Each structure stands twice: as C-alpha cells, then as structure tokens.
Amino acid sequence: MRKPSKEKETTPILMTILDIDHFKKVNDTYGHLNGNVVLSAFSERLRAEVHDAFDPNCAVYRFGGEEFTIVIED
C-alpha cells in the first residue's frame, strides 16, 4: 500500500524591492510635502502599470520613504 503524499501545494511568488535613487535631493530641494506628492503620483503609476501587466495576481506596497515592494503570484 502506498503512503499518501505529504507534499504541500505551492504557488510560485516573485517579490522585488524597488528604491528610488537620490530621492533625498527632491525632498531637500522642494520640501517633504512636495516630495510626498511626487511619491504618491509615482506609486499610483507603478500600481497601474504592475496591475495592468499582472492583475489580479499582484500587489504593490510602499514600505518606506521611497522604497516599494512588488509581489506577483503564479
């Protein structure tokens, strides 16, 4: 008699981290409030592009000042 397989079902996941280089210069030049406006516009555009390419199997997270994580399943 064969034993049942204990293998778990898995889903491939790609996770990447994105950092905008030299963004401190934007904050220093235009102020943190304006820098936040730029980051908000960037994150909206990033989400739209990623979701357009991979939806519904993806998510975009801002997790720091100018750091973002993109997670794509399957």
PDB file of N, CA, C and O in Angstrom:
ATOM      1  N   MET A   1       0.843  -1.180   0.000  1.00  0.00           N
ATOM      2  CA  MET A   1       0.000   0.000   0.000  1.00  0.00           C
ATOM      3  C   MET A   1       0.892   1.248   0.000  1.00  0.00           C
ATOM      4  O   MET A   1       1.863   1.339   0.750  1.00  0.00           O
ATOM      5  N   ARG A   2       0.547   2.162  -0.825  1.00  0.00           N
ATOM      6  CA  ARG A   2       1.320   3.393  -0.976  1.00  0.00           C
ATOM      7  C   ARG A   2       0.870   4.451   0.034  1.00  0.00           C
ATOM      8  O   ARG A   2      -0.326   4.644   0.250  1.00  0.00           O
ATOM      9  N   LYS A   3       1.851   5.142   0.656  1.00  0.00           N
ATOM     10  CA  LYS A   3       1.525   6.190   1.621  1.00  0.00           C
ATOM     11  C   LYS A   3       1.060   7.442   0.885  1.00  0.00           C
ATOM     12  O   LYS A   3       1.564   7.752  -0.194  1.00  0.00           O
ATOM     13  N   PRO A   4       0.106   8.159   1.460  1.00  0.00           N
ATOM     14  CA  PRO A   4      -0.329   9.418   0.833  1.00  0.00           C
ATOM     15  C   PRO A   4       0.829  10.425   0.805  1.00  0.00           C
ATOM     16  O   PRO A   4       1.652  10.478   1.719  1.00  0.00           O
ATOM     17  N   SER A   5       0.866  11.204  -0.251  1.00  0.00           N
ATOM     18  CA  SER A   5       1.914  12.206  -0.407  1.00  0.00           C
ATOM     19  C   SER A   5       1.720  13.336   0.596  1.00  0.00           C
ATOM     20  O   SER A   5       0.608  13.819   0.806  1.00  0.00           O
ATOM     21  N   LYS A   6       2.815  13.740   1.203  1.00  0.00           N
ATOM     22  CA  LYS A   6       2.764  14.850   2.162  1.00  0.00           C
ATOM     23  C   LYS A   6       3.226  16.151   1.524  1.00  0.00           C
ATOM     24  O   LYS A   6       3.459  17.141   2.217  1.00  0.00           O
ATOM     25  N   GLU A   7       3.358  16.145   0.195  1.00  0.00           N
ATOM     26  CA  GLU A   7       3.767  17.359  -0.485  1.00  0.00           C
ATOM     27  C   GLU A   7       2.672  18.414  -0.363  1.00  0.00           C
ATOM     28  O   GLU A   7       1.482  18.127  -0.499  1.00  0.00           O
ATOM     29  N   LYS A   8       3.102  19.610  -0.109  1.00  0.00           N
ATOM     30  CA  LYS A   8       2.152  20.711   0.009  1.00  0.00           C
ATOM     31  C   LYS A   8       1.999  21.376  -1.338  1.00  0.00           C
ATOM     32  O   LYS A   8       2.929  21.425  -2.144  1.00  0.00           O
ATOM     33  N   GLU A   9       0.811  21.884  -1.560  1.00  0.00           N
ATOM     34  CA  GLU A   9       0.566  22.642  -2.775  1.00  0.00           C
ATOM     35  C   GLU A   9       1.287  23.987  -2.645  1.00  0.00           C
ATOM     36  O   GLU A   9       1.191  24.647  -1.611  1.00  0.00           O
ATOM     37  N   THR A  10       1.994  24.384  -3.675  1.00  0.00           N
ATOM     38  CA  THR A  10       2.735  25.645  -3.611  1.00  0.00           C
ATOM     39  C   THR A  10       2.358  26.545  -4.775  1.00  0.00           C
ATOM     40  O   THR A  10       1.926  26.080  -5.830  1.00  0.00           O
ATOM     41  N   THR A  11       2.526  27.818  -4.567  1.00  0.00           N
ATOM     42  CA  THR A  11       2.298  28.815  -5.599  1.00  0.00           C
ATOM     43  C   THR A  11       3.586  29.607  -5.762  1.00  0.00           C
ATOM     44  O   THR A  11       4.109  30.144  -4.786  1.00  0.00           O
ATOM     45  N   PRO A  12       4.105  29.687  -6.985  1.00  0.00           N
ATOM     46  CA  PRO A  12       5.319  30.491  -7.175  1.00  0.00           C
ATOM     47  C   PRO A  12       5.038  31.968  -6.892  1.00  0.00           C
ATOM     48  O   PRO A  12       3.996  32.504  -7.270  1.00  0.00           O
ATOM     49  N   ILE A  13       5.983  32.603  -6.227  1.00  0.00           N
ATOM     50  CA  ILE A  13       5.848  34.021  -5.895  1.00  0.00           C
ATOM     51  C   ILE A  13       7.141  34.738  -6.268  1.00  0.00           C
ATOM     52  O   ILE A  13       8.240  34.272  -5.967  1.00  0.00           O
ATOM     53  N   LEU A  14       6.982  35.875  -6.926  1.00  0.00           N
ATOM     54  CA  LEU A  14       8.105  36.757  -7.209  1.00  0.00           C
ATOM     55  C   LEU A  14       7.954  37.985  -6.321  1.00  0.00           C
ATOM     56  O   LEU A  14       6.894  38.608  -6.289  1.00  0.00           O
ATOM     57  N   MET A  15       9.012  38.327  -5.606  1.00  0.00           N
ATOM     58  CA  MET A  15       8.979  39.522  -4.774  1.00  0.00           C
ATOM     59  C   MET A  15      10.209  40.352  -5.110  1.00  0.00           C
ATOM     60  O   MET A  15      11.329  39.842  -5.137  1.00  0.00           O
ATOM     61  N   THR A  16       9.989  41.620  -5.362  1.00  0.00           N
ATOM     62  CA  THR A  16      11.095  42.510  -5.678  1.00  0.00           C
ATOM     63  C   THR A  16      10.979  43.792  -4.863  1.00  0.00           C
ATOM     64  O   THR A  16       9.884  44.218  -4.496  1.00  0.00           O
ATOM     65  N   ILE A  17      12.105  44.382  -4.596  1.00  0.00           N
ATOM     66  CA  ILE A  17      12.147  45.644  -3.853  1.00  0.00           C
ATOM     67  C   ILE A  17      12.691  46.720  -4.777  1.00  0.00           C
ATOM     68  O   ILE A  17      13.671  46.514  -5.493  1.00  0.00           O
ATOM     69  N   LEU A  18      12.040  47.859  -4.746  1.00  0.00           N
ATOM     70  CA  LEU A  18      12.403  48.977  -5.604  1.00  0.00           C
ATOM     71  C   LEU A  18      12.719  50.181  -4.725  1.00  0.00           C
ATOM     72  O   LEU A  18      11.970  50.491  -3.799  1.00  0.00           O
ATOM     73  N   ASP A  19      13.807  50.846  -5.011  1.00  0.00           N
ATOM     74  CA  ASP A  19      14.208  52.038  -4.269  1.00  0.00           C
ATOM     75  C   ASP A  19      14.526  53.140  -5.276  1.00  0.00           C
ATOM     76  O   ASP A  19      15.251  52.908  -6.244  1.00  0.00           O
ATOM     77  N   ILE A  20      13.991  54.322  -5.054  1.00  0.00           N
ATOM     78  CA  ILE A  20      14.258  55.438  -5.956  1.00  0.00           C
ATOM     79  C   ILE A  20      15.555  56.111  -5.506  1.00  0.00           C
ATOM     80  O   ILE A  20      15.620  56.692  -4.423  1.00  0.00           O
ATOM     81  N   ASP A  21      16.573  56.027  -6.341  1.00  0.00           N
ATOM     82  CA  ASP A  21      17.875  56.605  -6.008  1.00  0.00           C
ATOM     83  C   ASP A  21      17.817  58.132  -5.925  1.00  0.00           C
ATOM     84  O   ASP A  21      17.124  58.785  -6.705  1.00  0.00           O
ATOM     85  N   HIS A  22      18.543  58.669  -4.987  1.00  0.00           N
ATOM     86  CA  HIS A  22      18.765  60.112  -4.836  1.00  0.00           C
ATOM     87  C   HIS A  22      17.471  60.902  -4.587  1.00  0.00           C
ATOM     88  O   HIS A  22      17.398  62.087  -4.913  1.00  0.00           O
ATOM     89  N   PHE A  23      16.452  60.251  -4.010  1.00  0.00           N
ATOM     90  CA  PHE A  23      15.195  60.969  -3.773  1.00  0.00           C
ATOM     91  C   PHE A  23      15.342  62.031  -2.682  1.00  0.00           C
ATOM     92  O   PHE A  23      14.562  62.982  -2.637  1.00  0.00           O
ATOM     93  N   LYS A  24      16.321  61.878  -1.818  1.00  0.00           N
ATOM     94  CA  LYS A  24      16.568  62.872  -0.770  1.00  0.00           C
ATOM     95  C   LYS A  24      16.749  64.260  -1.377  1.00  0.00           C
ATOM     96  O   LYS A  24      16.353  65.262  -0.781  1.00  0.00           O
ATOM     97  N   LYS A  25      17.342  64.314  -2.554  1.00  0.00           N
ATOM     98  CA  LYS A  25      17.565  65.608  -3.218  1.00  0.00           C
ATOM     99  C   LYS A  25      16.231  66.293  -3.547  1.00  0.00           C
ATOM    100  O   LYS A  25      16.126  67.518  -3.472  1.00  0.00           O
ATOM    101  N   VAL A  26      15.222  65.505  -3.908  1.00  0.00           N
ATOM    102  CA  VAL A  26      13.888  66.071  -4.175  1.00  0.00           C
ATOM    103  C   VAL A  26      13.329  66.682  -2.898  1.00  0.00           C
ATOM    104  O   VAL A  26      12.840  67.812  -2.906  1.00  0.00           O
ATOM    105  N   ASN A  27      13.403  65.928  -1.792  1.00  0.00           N
ATOM    106  CA  ASN A  27      12.901  66.450  -0.514  1.00  0.00           C
ATOM    107  C   ASN A  27      13.676  67.682  -0.067  1.00  0.00           C
ATOM    108  O   ASN A  27      13.088  68.644   0.427  1.00  0.00           O
ATOM    109  N   ASP A  28      14.990  67.654  -0.239  1.00  0.00           N
ATOM    110  CA  ASP A  28      15.806  68.799   0.177  1.00  0.00           C
ATOM    111  C   ASP A  28      15.530  70.034  -0.670  1.00  0.00           C
ATOM    112  O   ASP A  28      15.573  71.155  -0.164  1.00  0.00           O
ATOM    113  N   THR A  29      15.249  69.841  -1.945  1.00  0.00           N
ATOM    114  CA  THR A  29      15.017  70.964  -2.857  1.00  0.00           C
ATOM    115  C   THR A  29      13.595  71.513  -2.755  1.00  0.00           C
ATOM    116  O   THR A  29      13.394  72.727  -2.711  1.00  0.00           O
ATOM    117  N   TYR A  30      12.607  70.612  -2.718  1.00  0.00           N
ATOM    118  CA  TYR A  30      11.201  71.040  -2.804  1.00  0.00           C
ATOM    119  C   TYR A  30      10.415  70.847  -1.512  1.00  0.00           C
ATOM    120  O   TYR A  30       9.259  71.261  -1.431  1.00  0.00           O
ATOM    121  N   GLY A  31      11.012  70.235  -0.515  1.00  0.00           N
ATOM    122  CA  GLY A  31      10.324  70.003   0.759  1.00  0.00           C
ATOM    123  C   GLY A  31       9.658  68.640   0.803  1.00  0.00           C
ATOM    124  O   GLY A  31       9.322  68.056  -0.227  1.00  0.00           O
ATOM    125  N   HIS A  32       9.476  68.147   2.021  1.00  0.00           N
ATOM    126  CA  HIS A  32       8.913  66.814   2.215  1.00  0.00           C
ATOM    127  C   HIS A  32       7.460  66.701   1.758  1.00  0.00           C
ATOM    128  O   HIS A  32       7.050  65.650   1.267  1.00  0.00           O
ATOM    129  N   LEU A  33       6.690  67.753   1.912  1.00  0.00           N
ATOM    130  CA  LEU A  33       5.286  67.691   1.473  1.00  0.00           C
ATOM    131  C   LEU A  33       5.201  67.511  -0.042  1.00  0.00           C
ATOM    132  O   LEU A  33       4.410  66.707  -0.534  1.00  0.00           O
ATOM    133  N   ASN A  34       6.015  68.259  -0.772  1.00  0.00           N
ATOM    134  CA  ASN A  34       6.031  68.101  -2.232  1.00  0.00           C
ATOM    135  C   ASN A  34       6.646  66.763  -2.634  1.00  0.00           C
ATOM    136  O   ASN A  34       6.206  66.141  -3.601  1.00  0.00           O
ATOM    137  N   GLY A  35       7.655  66.323  -1.898  1.00  0.00           N
ATOM    138  CA  GLY A  35       8.231  65.008  -2.154  1.00  0.00           C
ATOM    139  C   GLY A  35       7.199  63.911  -1.982  1.00  0.00           C
ATOM    140  O   GLY A  35       7.187  62.940  -2.738  1.00  0.00           O
ATOM    141  N   ASN A  36       6.331  64.063  -0.987  1.00  0.00           N
ATOM    142  CA  ASN A  36       5.271  63.074  -0.769  1.00  0.00           C
ATOM    143  C   ASN A  36       4.268  63.073  -1.917  1.00  0.00           C
ATOM    144  O   ASN A  36       3.751  62.017  -2.281  1.00  0.00           O
ATOM    145  N   VAL A  37       3.989  64.224  -2.485  1.00  0.00           N
ATOM    146  CA  VAL A  37       3.105  64.311  -3.652  1.00  0.00           C
ATOM    147  C   VAL A  37       3.720  63.544  -4.822  1.00  0.00           C
ATOM    148  O   VAL A  37       3.029  62.806  -5.524  1.00  0.00           O
ATOM    149  N   VAL A  38       5.022  63.726  -5.021  1.00  0.00           N
ATOM    150  CA  VAL A  38       5.724  63.013  -6.093  1.00  0.00           C
ATOM    151  C   VAL A  38       5.670  61.508  -5.849  1.00  0.00           C
ATOM    152  O   VAL A  38       5.398  60.741  -6.773  1.00  0.00           O
ATOM    153  N   LEU A  39       5.926  61.077  -4.614  1.00  0.00           N
ATOM    154  CA  LEU A  39       5.902  59.648  -4.296  1.00  0.00           C
ATOM    155  C   LEU A  39       4.496  59.057  -4.453  1.00  0.00           C
ATOM    156  O   LEU A  39       4.344  57.920  -4.900  1.00  0.00           O
ATOM    157  N   SER A  40       3.487  59.819  -4.092  1.00  0.00           N
ATOM    158  CA  SER A  40       2.104  59.343  -4.263  1.00  0.00           C
ATOM    159  C   SER A  40       1.776  59.164  -5.742  1.00  0.00           C
ATOM    160  O   SER A  40       1.172  58.163  -6.129  1.00  0.00           O
ATOM    161  N   ALA A  41       2.169  60.123  -6.560  1.00  0.00           N
ATOM    162  CA  ALA A  41       1.931  60.015  -8.002  1.00  0.00           C
ATOM    163  C   ALA A  41       2.716  58.838  -8.591  1.00  0.00           C
ATOM    164  O   ALA A  41       2.199  58.095  -9.424  1.00  0.00           O
ATOM    165  N   PHE A  42       3.965  58.676  -8.152  1.00  0.00           N
ATOM    166  CA  PHE A  42       4.776  57.555  -8.622  1.00  0.00           C
ATOM    167  C   PHE A  42       4.147  56.219  -8.244  1.00  0.00           C
ATOM    168  O   PHE A  42       4.075  55.305  -9.065  1.00  0.00           O
ATOM    169  N   SER A  43       3.692  56.109  -6.994  1.00  0.00           N
ATOM    170  CA  SER A  43       3.120  54.834  -6.541  1.00  0.00           C
ATOM    171  C   SER A  43       1.826  54.511  -7.282  1.00  0.00           C
ATOM    172  O   SER A  43       1.570  53.345  -7.585  1.00  0.00           O
ATOM    173  N   GLU A  44       1.014  55.509  -7.578  1.00  0.00           N
ATOM    174  CA  GLU A  44      -0.209  55.274  -8.358  1.00  0.00           C
ATOM    175  C   GLU A  44       0.136  54.770  -9.753  1.00  0.00           C
ATOM    176  O   GLU A  44      -0.497  53.842 -10.256  1.00  0.00           O
ATOM    177  N   ARG A  45       1.132  55.374 -10.372  1.00  0.00           N
ATOM    178  CA  ARG A  45       1.560  54.955 -11.712  1.00  0.00           C
ATOM    179  C   ARG A  45       2.163  53.544 -11.680  1.00  0.00           C
ATOM    180  O   ARG A  45       1.890  52.725 -12.557  1.00  0.00           O
ATOM    181  N   LEU A  46       2.979  53.276 -10.668  1.00  0.00           N
ATOM    182  CA  LEU A  46       3.581  51.947 -10.520  1.00  0.00           C
ATOM    183  C   LEU A  46       2.508  50.885 -10.341  1.00  0.00           C
ATOM    184  O   LEU A  46       2.553  49.840 -10.989  1.00  0.00           O
ATOM    185  N   ARG A  47       1.540  51.147  -9.462  1.00  0.00           N
ATOM    186  CA  ARG A  47       0.442  50.189  -9.251  1.00  0.00           C
ATOM    187  C   ARG A  47      -0.319  49.950 -10.550  1.00  0.00           C
ATOM    188  O   ARG A  47      -0.624  48.806 -10.885  1.00  0.00           O
ATOM    189  N   ALA A  48      -0.627  51.007 -11.278  1.00  0.00           N
ATOM    190  CA  ALA A  48      -1.381  50.867 -12.532  1.00  0.00           C
ATOM    191  C   ALA A  48      -0.615  50.020 -13.538  1.00  0.00           C
ATOM    192  O   ALA A  48      -1.195  49.149 -14.185  1.00  0.00           O
ATOM    193  N   GLU A  49       0.679  50.268 -13.674  1.00  0.00           N
ATOM    194  CA  GLU A  49       1.488  49.519 -14.634  1.00  0.00           C
ATOM    195  C   GLU A  49       1.609  48.049 -14.231  1.00  0.00           C
ATOM    196  O   GLU A  49       1.467  47.159 -15.069  1.00  0.00           O
ATOM    197  N   VAL A  50       1.869  47.802 -12.955  1.00  0.00           N
ATOM    198  CA  VAL A  50       2.021  46.417 -12.481  1.00  0.00           C
ATOM    199  C   VAL A  50       0.696  45.677 -12.587  1.00  0.00           C
ATOM    200  O   VAL A  50       0.665  44.535 -13.045  1.00  0.00           O
ATOM    201  N   HIS A  51      -0.398  46.305 -12.172  1.00  0.00           N
ATOM    202  CA  HIS A  51      -1.706  45.652 -12.243  1.00  0.00           C
ATOM    203  C   HIS A  51      -2.131  45.415 -13.687  1.00  0.00           C
ATOM    204  O   HIS A  51      -2.779  44.413 -13.990  1.00  0.00           O
ATOM    205  N   ASP A  52      -1.772  46.323 -14.569  1.00  0.00           N
ATOM    206  CA  ASP A  52      -2.096  46.145 -15.983  1.00  0.00           C
ATOM    207  C   ASP A  52      -1.378  44.918 -16.549  1.00  0.00           C
ATOM    208  O   ASP A  52      -1.933  44.198 -17.380  1.00  0.00           O
ATOM    209  N   ALA A  53      -0.160  44.685 -16.104  1.00  0.00           N
ATOM    210  CA  ALA A  53       0.634  43.564 -16.611  1.00  0.00           C
ATOM    211  C   ALA A  53       0.315  42.240 -15.916  1.00  0.00           C
ATOM    212  O   ALA A  53       0.372  41.193 -16.560  1.00  0.00           O
ATOM    213  N   PHE A  54      -0.021  42.252 -14.618  1.00  0.00           N
ATOM    214  CA  PHE A  54      -0.113  41.013 -13.850  1.00  0.00           C
ATOM    215  C   PHE A  54      -1.423  40.806 -13.110  1.00  0.00           C
ATOM    216  O   PHE A  54      -1.599  39.760 -12.486  1.00  0.00           O
ATOM    217  N   ASP A  55      -2.325  41.733 -13.149  1.00  0.00           N
ATOM    218  CA  ASP A  55      -3.569  41.647 -12.380  1.00  0.00           C
ATOM    219  C   ASP A  55      -4.280  40.348 -12.677  1.00  0.00           C
ATOM    220  O   ASP A  55      -4.268  39.934 -13.837  1.00  0.00           O
ATOM    221  N   PRO A  56      -4.884  39.686 -11.751  1.00  0.00           N
ATOM    222  CA  PRO A  56      -5.112  40.062 -10.355  1.00  0.00           C
ATOM    223  C   PRO A  56      -4.098  39.448  -9.398  1.00  0.00           C
ATOM    224  O   PRO A  56      -4.333  39.424  -8.190  1.00  0.00           O
ATOM    225  N   ASN A  57      -3.008  38.966  -9.898  1.00  0.00           N
ATOM    226  CA  ASN A  57      -2.060  38.215  -9.068  1.00  0.00           C
ATOM    227  C   ASN A  57      -0.902  39.052  -8.545  1.00  0.00           C
ATOM    228  O   ASN A  57       0.217  38.552  -8.430  1.00  0.00           O
ATOM    229  N   CYS A  58      -1.153  40.321  -8.228  1.00  0.00           N
ATOM    230  CA  CYS A  58      -0.035  41.143  -7.791  1.00  0.00           C
ATOM    231  C   CYS A  58      -0.479  42.169  -6.753  1.00  0.00           C
ATOM    232  O   CYS A  58      -1.662  42.457  -6.576  1.00  0.00           O
ATOM    233  N   ALA A  59       0.534  42.703  -6.081  1.00  0.00           N
ATOM    234  CA  ALA A  59       0.295  43.779  -5.114  1.00  0.00           C
ATOM    235  C   ALA A  59       1.538  44.663  -5.083  1.00  0.00           C
ATOM    236  O   ALA A  59       2.658  44.185  -5.261  1.00  0.00           O
ATOM    237  N   VAL A  60       1.329  45.944  -4.857  1.00  0.00           N
ATOM    238  CA  VAL A  60       2.421  46.908  -4.745  1.00  0.00           C
ATOM    239  C   VAL A  60       2.272  47.579  -3.389  1.00  0.00           C
ATOM    240  O   VAL A  60       1.192  48.048  -3.032  1.00  0.00           O
ATOM    241  N   TYR A  61       3.376  47.621  -2.632  1.00  0.00           N
ATOM    242  CA  TYR A  61       3.363  48.211  -1.302  1.00  0.00           C
ATOM    243  C   TYR A  61       4.465  49.258  -1.189  1.00  0.00           C
ATOM    244  O   TYR A  61       5.591  49.039  -1.636  1.00  0.00           O
ATOM    245  N   ARG A  62       4.134  50.382  -0.595  1.00  0.00           N
ATOM    246  CA  ARG A  62       5.164  51.356  -0.223  1.00  0.00           C
ATOM    247  C   ARG A  62       5.499  51.063   1.227  1.00  0.00           C
ATOM    248  O   ARG A  62       4.622  51.113   2.089  1.00  0.00           O
ATOM    249  N   PHE A  63       6.748  50.760   1.502  1.00  0.00           N
ATOM    250  CA  PHE A  63       7.078  50.369   2.876  1.00  0.00           C
ATOM    251  C   PHE A  63       8.141  51.251   3.519  1.00  0.00           C
ATOM    252  O   PHE A  63       8.626  50.939   4.606  1.00  0.00           O
ATOM    253  N   GLY A  64       8.496  52.310   2.884  1.00  0.00           N
ATOM    254  CA  GLY A  64       9.467  53.225   3.468  1.00  0.00           C
ATOM    255  C   GLY A  64       9.327  54.557   2.784  1.00  0.00           C
ATOM    256  O   GLY A  64       8.325  54.820   2.119  1.00  0.00           O
ATOM    257  N   GLY A  65      10.317  55.395   2.942  1.00  0.00           N
ATOM    258  CA  GLY A  65      10.274  56.694   2.291  1.00  0.00           C
ATOM    259  C   GLY A  65      10.063  56.557   0.801  1.00  0.00           C
ATOM    260  O   GLY A  65       9.013  56.929   0.278  1.00  0.00           O
ATOM    261  N   GLU A  66      11.065  56.020   0.111  1.00  0.00           N
ATOM    262  CA  GLU A  66      10.959  55.853  -1.340  1.00  0.00           C
ATOM    263  C   GLU A  66      11.220  54.402  -1.729  1.00  0.00           C
ATOM    264  O   GLU A  66      11.723  54.118  -2.816  1.00  0.00           O
ATOM    265  N   GLU A  67      10.871  53.492  -0.828  1.00  0.00           N
ATOM    266  CA  GLU A  67      11.027  52.059  -1.098  1.00  0.00           C
ATOM    267  C   GLU A  67       9.664  51.430  -1.348  1.00  0.00           C
ATOM    268  O   GLU A  67       8.681  51.733  -0.672  1.00  0.00           O
ATOM    269  N   PHE A  68       9.637  50.548  -2.335  1.00  0.00           N
ATOM    270  CA  PHE A  68       8.415  49.853  -2.713  1.00  0.00           C
ATOM    271  C   PHE A  68       8.702  48.366  -2.833  1.00  0.00           C
ATOM    272  O   PHE A  68       9.817  47.964  -3.165  1.00  0.00           O
ATOM    273  N   THR A  69       7.693  47.556  -2.562  1.00  0.00           N
ATOM    274  CA  THR A  69       7.778  46.115  -2.774  1.00  0.00           C
ATOM    275  C   THR A  69       6.696  45.731  -3.761  1.00  0.00           C
ATOM    276  O   THR A  69       5.557  46.190  -3.664  1.00  0.00           O
ATOM    277  N   ILE A  70       7.061  44.886  -4.709  1.00  0.00           N
ATOM    278  CA  ILE A  70       6.102  44.352  -5.676  1.00  0.00           C
ATOM    279  C   ILE A  70       6.061  42.832  -5.467  1.00  0.00           C
ATOM    280  O   ILE A  70       7.099  42.171  -5.474  1.00  0.00           O
ATOM    281  N   VAL A  71       4.861  42.291  -5.282  1.00  0.00           N
ATOM    282  CA  VAL A  71       4.672  40.852  -5.083  1.00  0.00           C
ATOM    283  C   VAL A  71       3.765  40.343  -6.206  1.00  0.00           C
ATOM    284  O   VAL A  71       2.669  40.863  -6.418  1.00  0.00           O
ATOM    285  N   ILE A  72       4.234  39.325  -6.913  1.00  0.00           N
ATOM    286  CA  ILE A  72       3.469  38.744  -8.015  1.00  0.00           C
ATOM    287  C   ILE A  72       3.355  37.249  -7.754  1.00  0.00           C
ATOM    288  O   ILE A  72       4.363  36.571  -7.554  1.00  0.00           O
ATOM    289  N   GLU A  73       2.133  36.735  -7.755  1.00  0.00           N
ATOM    290  CA  GLU A  73       1.900  35.304  -7.552  1.00  0.00           C
ATOM    291  C   GLU A  73       1.638  34.620  -8.872  1.00  0.00           C
ATOM    292  O   GLU A  73       1.091  35.206  -9.806  1.00  0.00           O
ATOM    293  N   ASP A  74       2.048  33.347  -8.927  1.00  0.00           N
ATOM    294  CA  ASP A  74       1.742  32.451 -10.045  1.00  0.00           C
ATOM    295  C   ASP A  74       2.259  32.977 -11.363  1.00  0.00           C
ATOM    296  O   ASP A  74       2.080  32.335 -12.398  1.00  0.00           O
TER     297      ASP A  74
END
